Amino acid sequence: MSGDGSSDSLLDLEFAYTSYWDSCRDLYSPYYFCRRPIGHEGVHAAGFGSGRLRWQHEPNHPPHMLS
Ligand SMILES: [Zn+2]
């Protein structure tokens, strides 16, 4: 995963500097919501380390997890 702004190191930084109220909060599950900034480019993401999740979410469709 690189080139689309969703590398692990970039996500770590984004999460560290983005407060709950400034984050996208796209809901993947009751336990995961997007921690990237509102209006971010590319995939939604949440979690740290081995718990990291990335997903896409089209309107009117359930979230689609990316491998
Ligand atoms: Zn998002």
PDB file of the backbone (N, CA, C, O) and the ligand in Angstrom, with CONECT records:
HET     ZN  A 101       1
ATOM      1  N   MET A   1       0.838  -1.198   0.000  1.00  0.00           N
ATOM      2  CA  MET A   1       0.000   0.000   0.000  1.00  0.00           C
ATOM      3  C   MET A   1       0.873   1.247   0.000  1.00  0.00           C
ATOM      4  O   MET A   1       1.461   1.572   1.032  1.00  0.00           O
ATOM      5  N   SER A   2       0.977   1.949  -1.109  1.00  0.00           N
ATOM      6  CA  SER A   2       1.670   3.220  -1.128  1.00  0.00           C
ATOM      7  C   SER A   2       1.211   3.989  -2.352  1.00  0.00           C
ATOM      8  O   SER A   2       0.641   3.420  -3.283  1.00  0.00           O
ATOM      9  N   GLY A   3       1.467   5.294  -2.341  1.00  0.00           N
ATOM     10  CA  GLY A   3       1.124   6.094  -3.492  1.00  0.00           C
ATOM     11  C   GLY A   3      -0.294   6.642  -3.469  1.00  0.00           C
ATOM     12  O   GLY A   3      -0.637   7.472  -4.311  1.00  0.00           O
ATOM     13  N   ASP A   4      -1.116   6.211  -2.545  1.00  0.00           N
ATOM     14  CA  ASP A   4      -2.468   6.752  -2.462  1.00  0.00           C
ATOM     15  C   ASP A   4      -2.706   7.440  -1.118  1.00  0.00           C
ATOM     16  O   ASP A   4      -3.847   7.651  -0.707  1.00  0.00           O
ATOM     17  N   GLY A   5      -1.615   7.781  -0.448  1.00  0.00           N
ATOM     18  CA  GLY A   5      -1.747   8.515   0.802  1.00  0.00           C
ATOM     19  C   GLY A   5      -2.213   7.663   1.947  1.00  0.00           C
ATOM     20  O   GLY A   5      -2.729   8.189   2.934  1.00  0.00           O
ATOM     21  N   SER A   6      -2.048   6.357   1.850  1.00  0.00           N
ATOM     22  CA  SER A   6      -2.546   5.511   2.930  1.00  0.00           C
ATOM     23  C   SER A   6      -1.468   4.590   3.481  1.00  0.00           C
ATOM     24  O   SER A   6      -1.780   3.530   4.023  1.00  0.00           O
ATOM     25  N   SER A   7      -0.190   4.984   3.349  1.00  0.00           N
ATOM     26  CA  SER A   7       0.870   4.166   3.943  1.00  0.00           C
ATOM     27  C   SER A   7       0.717   4.170   5.461  1.00  0.00           C
ATOM     28  O   SER A   7       0.167   5.109   6.037  1.00  0.00           O
ATOM     29  N   ASP A   8       1.207   3.115   6.096  1.00  0.00           N
ATOM     30  CA  ASP A   8       1.042   3.003   7.548  1.00  0.00           C
ATOM     31  C   ASP A   8       1.650   4.185   8.286  1.00  0.00           C
ATOM     32  O   ASP A   8       1.065   4.687   9.246  1.00  0.00           O
ATOM     33  N   SER A   9       2.825   4.637   7.842  1.00  0.00           N
ATOM     34  CA  SER A   9       3.483   5.724   8.566  1.00  0.00           C
ATOM     35  C   SER A   9       2.687   7.018   8.430  1.00  0.00           C
ATOM     36  O   SER A   9       2.587   7.784   9.389  1.00  0.00           O
ATOM     37  N   LEU A  10       2.124   7.268   7.258  1.00  0.00           N
ATOM     38  CA  LEU A  10       1.322   8.480   7.083  1.00  0.00           C
ATOM     39  C   LEU A  10       0.046   8.398   7.919  1.00  0.00           C
ATOM     40  O   LEU A  10      -0.354   9.380   8.545  1.00  0.00           O
ATOM     41  N   LEU A  11      -0.581   7.243   7.927  1.00  0.00           N
ATOM     42  CA  LEU A  11      -1.809   7.093   8.712  1.00  0.00           C
ATOM     43  C   LEU A  11      -1.523   7.303  10.197  1.00  0.00           C
ATOM     44  O   LEU A  11      -2.309   7.943  10.895  1.00  0.00           O
ATOM     45  N   ASP A  12      -0.395   6.765  10.685  1.00  0.00           N
ATOM     46  CA  ASP A  12      -0.040   6.980  12.094  1.00  0.00           C
ATOM     47  C   ASP A  12       0.011   8.474  12.401  1.00  0.00           C
ATOM     48  O   ASP A  12      -0.503   8.924  13.425  1.00  0.00           O
ATOM     49  N   LEU A  13       0.637   9.240  11.502  1.00  0.00           N
ATOM     50  CA  LEU A  13       0.738  10.681  11.701  1.00  0.00           C
ATOM     51  C   LEU A  13      -0.629  11.346  11.662  1.00  0.00           C
ATOM     52  O   LEU A  13      -0.956  12.166  12.520  1.00  0.00           O
ATOM     53  N   GLU A  14      -1.420  10.991  10.668  1.00  0.00           N
ATOM     54  CA  GLU A  14      -2.755  11.588  10.548  1.00  0.00           C
ATOM     55  C   GLU A  14      -3.583  11.321  11.795  1.00  0.00           C
ATOM     56  O   GLU A  14      -4.259  12.214  12.305  1.00  0.00           O
ATOM     57  N   PHE A  15      -3.526  10.102  12.276  1.00  0.00           N
ATOM     58  CA  PHE A  15      -4.338   9.747  13.448  1.00  0.00           C
ATOM     59  C   PHE A  15      -3.872  10.538  14.667  1.00  0.00           C
ATOM     60  O   PHE A  15      -4.683  10.981  15.480  1.00  0.00           O
ATOM     61  N   ALA A  16      -2.551  10.710  14.786  1.00  0.00           N
ATOM     62  CA  ALA A  16      -2.004  11.390  15.949  1.00  0.00           C
ATOM     63  C   ALA A  16      -2.421  12.856  15.984  1.00  0.00           C
ATOM     64  O   ALA A  16      -2.579  13.436  17.058  1.00  0.00           O
ATOM     65  N   TYR A  17      -2.597  13.449  14.811  1.00  0.00           N
ATOM     66  CA  TYR A  17      -2.859  14.889  14.751  1.00  0.00           C
ATOM     67  C   TYR A  17      -4.319  15.221  14.462  1.00  0.00           C
ATOM     68  O   TYR A  17      -4.669  16.396  14.351  1.00  0.00           O
ATOM     69  N   THR A  18      -5.166  14.222  14.339  1.00  0.00           N
ATOM     70  CA  THR A  18      -6.566  14.479  14.016  1.00  0.00           C
ATOM     71  C   THR A  18      -7.444  14.127  15.216  1.00  0.00           C
ATOM     72  O   THR A  18      -7.466  12.981  15.663  1.00  0.00           O
ATOM     73  N   SER A  19      -8.157  15.110  15.725  1.00  0.00           N
ATOM     74  CA  SER A  19      -9.039  14.856  16.858  1.00  0.00           C
ATOM     75  C   SER A  19     -10.309  14.144  16.383  1.00  0.00           C
ATOM     76  O   SER A  19     -10.612  14.101  15.191  1.00  0.00           O
ATOM     77  N   TYR A  20     -11.027  13.598  17.337  1.00  0.00           N
ATOM     78  CA  TYR A  20     -12.273  12.904  16.991  1.00  0.00           C
ATOM     79  C   TYR A  20     -13.177  13.792  16.142  1.00  0.00           C
ATOM     80  O   TYR A  20     -13.718  13.347  15.130  1.00  0.00           O
ATOM     81  N   TRP A  21     -13.338  15.043  16.554  1.00  0.00           N
ATOM     82  CA  TRP A  21     -14.312  15.920  15.874  1.00  0.00           C
ATOM     83  C   TRP A  21     -13.814  16.417  14.537  1.00  0.00           C
ATOM     84  O   TRP A  21     -14.607  16.900  13.728  1.00  0.00           O
ATOM     85  N   ASP A  22     -12.513  16.313  14.278  1.00  0.00           N
ATOM     86  CA  ASP A  22     -11.964  16.686  12.982  1.00  0.00           C
ATOM     87  C   ASP A  22     -11.774  15.481  12.078  1.00  0.00           C
ATOM     88  O   ASP A  22     -11.278  15.617  10.960  1.00  0.00           O
ATOM     89  N   SER A  23     -12.161  14.311  12.543  1.00  0.00           N
ATOM     90  CA  SER A  23     -11.930  13.118  11.746  1.00  0.00           C
ATOM     91  C   SER A  23     -13.165  12.772  10.911  1.00  0.00           C
ATOM     92  O   SER A  23     -14.275  13.232  11.179  1.00  0.00           O
ATOM     93  N   CYS A  24     -12.930  11.949   9.898  1.00  0.00           N
ATOM     94  CA  CYS A  24     -13.955  11.567   8.916  1.00  0.00           C
ATOM     95  C   CYS A  24     -15.101  10.781   9.575  1.00  0.00           C
ATOM     96  O   CYS A  24     -16.274  11.023   9.291  1.00  0.00           O
ATOM     97  N   ARG A  25     -14.748   9.851  10.444  1.00  0.00           N
ATOM     98  CA  ARG A  25     -15.714   9.055  11.207  1.00  0.00           C
ATOM     99  C   ARG A  25     -16.641   8.204  10.328  1.00  0.00           C
ATOM    100  O   ARG A  25     -17.736   7.843  10.759  1.00  0.00           O
ATOM    101  N   ASP A  26     -16.216   7.885   9.113  1.00  0.00           N
ATOM    102  CA  ASP A  26     -16.970   6.914   8.327  1.00  0.00           C
ATOM    103  C   ASP A  26     -16.992   5.598   9.100  1.00  0.00           C
ATOM    104  O   ASP A  26     -15.952   5.114   9.547  1.00  0.00           O
ATOM    105  N   LEU A  27     -18.180   5.029   9.253  1.00  0.00           N
ATOM    106  CA  LEU A  27     -18.316   3.876  10.133  1.00  0.00           C
ATOM    107  C   LEU A  27     -18.090   2.575   9.375  1.00  0.00           C
ATOM    108  O   LEU A  27     -18.802   2.267   8.420  1.00  0.00           O
ATOM    109  N   TYR A  28     -17.083   1.811   9.816  1.00  0.00           N
ATOM    110  CA  TYR A  28     -16.857   0.480   9.235  1.00  0.00           C
ATOM    111  C   TYR A  28     -17.622  -0.569  10.019  1.00  0.00           C
ATOM    112  O   TYR A  28     -18.227  -1.470   9.438  1.00  0.00           O
ATOM    113  N   SER A  29     -17.597  -0.452  11.329  1.00  0.00           N
ATOM    114  CA  SER A  29     -18.293  -1.383  12.203  1.00  0.00           C
ATOM    115  C   SER A  29     -18.526  -0.643  13.514  1.00  0.00           C
ATOM    116  O   SER A  29     -18.035   0.474  13.676  1.00  0.00           O
ATOM    117  N   PRO A  30     -19.259  -1.232  14.451  1.00  0.00           N
ATOM    118  CA  PRO A  30     -19.430  -0.548  15.737  1.00  0.00           C
ATOM    119  C   PRO A  30     -18.109  -0.278  16.455  1.00  0.00           C
ATOM    120  O   PRO A  30     -18.066   0.526  17.386  1.00  0.00           O
ATOM    121  N   TYR A  31     -17.034  -0.942  16.031  1.00  0.00           N
ATOM    122  CA  TYR A  31     -15.753  -0.816  16.715  1.00  0.00           C
ATOM    123  C   TYR A  31     -14.740   0.017  15.938  1.00  0.00           C
ATOM    124  O   TYR A  31     -13.730   0.444  16.498  1.00  0.00           O
ATOM    125  N   TYR A  32     -14.996   0.248  14.670  1.00  0.00           N
ATOM    126  CA  TYR A  32     -14.036   0.976  13.852  1.00  0.00           C
ATOM    127  C   TYR A  32     -14.731   2.105  13.101  1.00  0.00           C
ATOM    128  O   TYR A  32     -15.731   1.893  12.416  1.00  0.00           O
ATOM    129  N   PHE A  33     -14.174   3.325  13.245  1.00  0.00           N
ATOM    130  CA  PHE A  33     -14.588   4.427  12.388  1.00  0.00           C
ATOM    131  C   PHE A  33     -13.335   5.097  11.849  1.00  0.00           C
ATOM    132  O   PHE A  33     -12.257   4.993  12.434  1.00  0.00           O
ATOM    133  N   CYS A  34     -13.494   5.791  10.718  1.00  0.00           N
ATOM    134  CA  CYS A  34     -12.334   6.363  10.051  1.00  0.00           C
ATOM    135  C   CYS A  34     -11.723   7.473  10.891  1.00  0.00           C
ATOM    136  O   CYS A  34     -12.411   8.389  11.341  1.00  0.00           O
ATOM    137  N   ARG A  35     -10.400   7.367  11.093  1.00  0.00           N
ATOM    138  CA  ARG A  35      -9.672   8.353  11.898  1.00  0.00           C
ATOM    139  C   ARG A  35      -8.909   9.354  11.039  1.00  0.00           C
ATOM    140  O   ARG A  35      -8.167  10.182  11.568  1.00  0.00           O
ATOM    141  N   ARG A  36      -9.081   9.289   9.731  1.00  0.00           N
ATOM    142  CA  ARG A  36      -8.400  10.251   8.870  1.00  0.00           C
ATOM    143  C   ARG A  36      -9.149  11.589   8.904  1.00  0.00           C
ATOM    144  O   ARG A  36     -10.308  11.626   9.318  1.00  0.00           O
ATOM    145  N   PRO A  37      -8.510  12.692   8.477  1.00  0.00           N
ATOM    146  CA  PRO A  37      -9.179  13.997   8.532  1.00  0.00           C
ATOM    147  C   PRO A  37     -10.392  14.065   7.597  1.00  0.00           C
ATOM    148  O   PRO A  37     -10.429  13.391   6.568  1.00  0.00           O
ATOM    149  N   ILE A  38     -11.369  14.875   7.962  1.00  0.00           N
ATOM    150  CA  ILE A  38     -12.539  15.092   7.104  1.00  0.00           C
ATOM    151  C   ILE A  38     -12.072  15.556   5.728  1.00  0.00           C
ATOM    152  O   ILE A  38     -11.202  16.420   5.621  1.00  0.00           O
ATOM    153  N   GLY A  39     -12.649  14.982   4.684  1.00  0.00           N
ATOM    154  CA  GLY A  39     -12.316  15.393   3.327  1.00  0.00           C
ATOM    155  C   GLY A  39     -11.051  14.752   2.786  1.00  0.00           C
ATOM    156  O   GLY A  39     -10.551  15.161   1.738  1.00  0.00           O
ATOM    157  N   HIS A  40     -10.517  13.740   3.494  1.00  0.00           N
ATOM    158  CA  HIS A  40      -9.282  13.100   3.038  1.00  0.00           C
ATOM    159  C   HIS A  40      -9.461  12.457   1.669  1.00  0.00           C
ATOM    160  O   HIS A  40     -10.574  12.160   1.235  1.00  0.00           O
ATOM    161  N   GLU A  41      -8.311  12.249   0.996  1.00  0.00           N
ATOM    162  CA  GLU A  41      -8.291  11.545  -0.283  1.00  0.00           C
ATOM    163  C   GLU A  41      -8.145  10.051  -0.027  1.00  0.00           C
ATOM    164  O   GLU A  41      -7.606   9.637   0.999  1.00  0.00           O
ATOM    165  N   GLY A  42      -8.623   9.258  -0.955  1.00  0.00           N
ATOM    166  CA  GLY A  42      -8.343   7.829  -0.907  1.00  0.00           C
ATOM    167  C   GLY A  42      -9.190   7.089   0.110  1.00  0.00           C
ATOM    168  O   GLY A  42     -10.309   7.486   0.438  1.00  0.00           O
ATOM    169  N   VAL A  43      -8.612   5.992   0.601  1.00  0.00           N
ATOM    170  CA  VAL A  43      -9.373   5.038   1.389  1.00  0.00           C
ATOM    171  C   VAL A  43      -9.618   5.558   2.809  1.00  0.00           C
ATOM    172  O   VAL A  43      -8.886   6.412   3.310  1.00  0.00           O
ATOM    173  N   HIS A  44     -10.664   5.023   3.443  1.00  0.00           N
ATOM    174  CA  HIS A  44     -10.882   5.230   4.866  1.00  0.00           C
ATOM    175  C   HIS A  44      -9.981   4.273   5.639  1.00  0.00           C
ATOM    176  O   HIS A  44      -9.624   3.209   5.134  1.00  0.00           O
ATOM    177  N   ALA A  45      -9.616   4.646   6.851  1.00  0.00           N
ATOM    178  CA  ALA A  45      -8.711   3.800   7.628  1.00  0.00           C
ATOM    179  C   ALA A  45      -8.910   4.024   9.115  1.00  0.00           C
ATOM    180  O   ALA A  45      -9.334   5.093   9.554  1.00  0.00           O
ATOM    181  N   ALA A  46      -8.590   2.986   9.881  1.00  0.00           N
ATOM    182  CA  ALA A  46      -8.663   3.049  11.339  1.00  0.00           C
ATOM    183  C   ALA A  46      -7.695   2.039  11.918  1.00  0.00           C
ATOM    184  O   ALA A  46      -7.216   1.150  11.213  1.00  0.00           O
ATOM    185  N   GLY A  47      -7.405   2.176  13.206  1.00  0.00           N
ATOM    186  CA  GLY A  47      -6.615   1.187  13.912  1.00  0.00           C
ATOM    187  C   GLY A  47      -5.116   1.395  13.738  1.00  0.00           C
ATOM    188  O   GLY A  47      -4.658   2.114  12.850  1.00  0.00           O
ATOM    189  N   PHE A  48      -4.376   0.739  14.620  1.00  0.00           N
ATOM    190  CA  PHE A  48      -2.916   0.849  14.631  1.00  0.00           C
ATOM    191  C   PHE A  48      -2.285  -0.524  14.483  1.00  0.00           C
ATOM    192  O   PHE A  48      -2.867  -1.538  14.869  1.00  0.00           O
ATOM    193  N   GLY A  49      -1.077  -0.539  13.914  1.00  0.00           N
ATOM    194  CA  GLY A  49      -0.303  -1.775  13.841  1.00  0.00           C
ATOM    195  C   GLY A  49      -1.060  -2.885  13.149  1.00  0.00           C
ATOM    196  O   GLY A  49      -1.600  -2.696  12.058  1.00  0.00           O
ATOM    197  N   SER A  50      -1.099  -4.044  13.785  1.00  0.00           N
ATOM    198  CA  SER A  50      -1.754  -5.197  13.168  1.00  0.00           C
ATOM    199  C   SER A  50      -3.269  -5.042  13.150  1.00  0.00           C
ATOM    200  O   SER A  50      -3.964  -5.798  12.472  1.00  0.00           O
ATOM    201  N   GLY A  51      -3.782  -4.062  13.893  1.00  0.00           N
ATOM    202  CA  GLY A  51      -5.224  -3.805  13.889  1.00  0.00           C
ATOM    203  C   GLY A  51      -5.667  -2.818  12.830  1.00  0.00           C
ATOM    204  O   GLY A  51      -6.833  -2.428  12.783  1.00  0.00           O
ATOM    205  N   ARG A  52      -4.733  -2.413  11.976  1.00  0.00           N
ATOM    206  CA  ARG A  52      -5.083  -1.421  10.950  1.00  0.00           C
ATOM    207  C   ARG A  52      -6.081  -1.978   9.952  1.00  0.00           C
ATOM    208  O   ARG A  52      -5.963  -3.114   9.493  1.00  0.00           O
ATOM    209  N   LEU A  53      -7.070  -1.151   9.628  1.00  0.00           N
ATOM    210  CA  LEU A  53      -8.076  -1.491   8.631  1.00  0.00           C
ATOM    211  C   LEU A  53      -8.148  -0.378   7.600  1.00  0.00           C
ATOM    212  O   LEU A  53      -8.059   0.805   7.930  1.00  0.00           O
ATOM    213  N   ARG A  54      -8.310  -0.775   6.352  1.00  0.00           N
ATOM    214  CA  ARG A  54      -8.582   0.206   5.291  1.00  0.00           C
ATOM    215  C   ARG A  54      -9.835  -0.242   4.571  1.00  0.00           C
ATOM    216  O   ARG A  54     -10.042  -1.436   4.357  1.00  0.00           O
ATOM    217  N   TRP A  55     -10.666   0.706   4.200  1.00  0.00           N
ATOM    218  CA  TRP A  55     -11.876   0.313   3.475  1.00  0.00           C
ATOM    219  C   TRP A  55     -12.330   1.432   2.551  1.00  0.00           C
ATOM    220  O   TRP A  55     -11.963   2.598   2.696  1.00  0.00           O
ATOM    221  N   GLN A  56     -13.150   1.013   1.595  1.00  0.00           N
ATOM    222  CA  GLN A  56     -13.826   1.972   0.732  1.00  0.00           C
ATOM    223  C   GLN A  56     -15.310   1.911   1.052  1.00  0.00           C
ATOM    224  O   GLN A  56     -15.825   0.875   1.473  1.00  0.00           O
ATOM    225  N   HIS A  57     -15.995   3.039   0.848  1.00  0.00           N
ATOM    226  CA  HIS A  57     -17.402   3.097   1.225  1.00  0.00           C
ATOM    227  C   HIS A  57     -18.155   3.914   0.188  1.00  0.00           C
ATOM    228  O   HIS A  57     -18.153   5.144   0.225  1.00  0.00           O
ATOM    229  N   GLU A  58     -18.800   3.212  -0.738  1.00  0.00           N
ATOM    230  CA  GLU A  58     -19.621   3.901  -1.730  1.00  0.00           C
ATOM    231  C   GLU A  58     -20.975   4.220  -1.118  1.00  0.00           C
ATOM    232  O   GLU A  58     -21.471   3.462  -0.285  1.00  0.00           O
ATOM    233  N   PRO A  59     -21.584   5.340  -1.522  1.00  0.00           N
ATOM    234  CA  PRO A  59     -22.924   5.656  -1.012  1.00  0.00           C
ATOM    235  C   PRO A  59     -23.886   4.505  -1.279  1.00  0.00           C
ATOM    236  O   PRO A  59     -23.875   3.917  -2.360  1.00  0.00           O
ATOM    237  N   ASN A  60     -24.703   4.193  -0.310  1.00  0.00           N
ATOM    238  CA  ASN A  60     -25.725   3.155  -0.436  1.00  0.00           C
ATOM    239  C   ASN A  60     -25.161   1.740  -0.562  1.00  0.00           C
ATOM    240  O   ASN A  60     -25.858   0.831  -1.013  1.00  0.00           O
ATOM    241  N   HIS A  61     -23.909   1.552  -0.166  1.00  0.00           N
ATOM    242  CA  HIS A  61     -23.335   0.209  -0.128  1.00  0.00           C
ATOM    243  C   HIS A  61     -22.644   0.027   1.217  1.00  0.00           C
ATOM    244  O   HIS A  61     -22.206   1.001   1.830  1.00  0.00           O
ATOM    245  N   PRO A  62     -22.547  -1.197   1.668  1.00  0.00           N
ATOM    246  CA  PRO A  62     -21.787  -1.432   2.907  1.00  0.00           C
ATOM    247  C   PRO A  62     -20.300  -1.194   2.674  1.00  0.00           C
ATOM    248  O   PRO A  62     -19.835  -1.248   1.536  1.00  0.00           O
ATOM    249  N   PRO A  63     -19.548  -0.929   3.747  1.00  0.00           N
ATOM    250  CA  PRO A  63     -18.106  -0.739   3.590  1.00  0.00           C
ATOM    251  C   PRO A  63     -17.446  -1.960   2.971  1.00  0.00           C
ATOM    252  O   PRO A  63     -17.864  -3.092   3.215  1.00  0.00           O
ATOM    253  N   HIS A  64     -16.426  -1.730   2.179  1.00  0.00           N
ATOM    254  CA  HIS A  64     -15.712  -2.793   1.481  1.00  0.00           C
ATOM    255  C   HIS A  64     -14.268  -2.796   1.943  1.00  0.00           C
ATOM    256  O   HIS A  64     -13.508  -1.888   1.607  1.00  0.00           O
ATOM    257  N   MET A  65     -13.882  -3.806   2.711  1.00  0.00           N
ATOM    258  CA  MET A  65     -12.523  -3.838   3.243  1.00  0.00           C
ATOM    259  C   MET A  65     -11.518  -4.156   2.157  1.00  0.00           C
ATOM    260  O   MET A  65     -11.754  -5.008   1.300  1.00  0.00           O
ATOM    261  N   LEU A  66     -10.376  -3.449   2.204  1.00  0.00           N
ATOM    262  CA  LEU A  66      -9.290  -3.680   1.259  1.00  0.00           C
ATOM    263  C   LEU A  66      -8.251  -4.571   1.910  1.00  0.00           C
ATOM    264  O   LEU A  66      -7.983  -4.454   3.106  1.00  0.00           O
ATOM    265  N   SER A  67      -7.669  -5.457   1.127  1.00  0.00           N
ATOM    266  CA  SER A  67      -6.658  -6.347   1.697  1.00  0.00           C
ATOM    267  C   SER A  67      -5.335  -5.639   1.833  1.00  0.00           C
ATOM    268  O   SER A  67      -4.361  -6.233   2.296  1.00  0.00           O
TER     269      SER A  67
HETATM  270 ZN    ZN A 101     -12.594   8.414   5.933  1.00  0.00          ZN2+
END
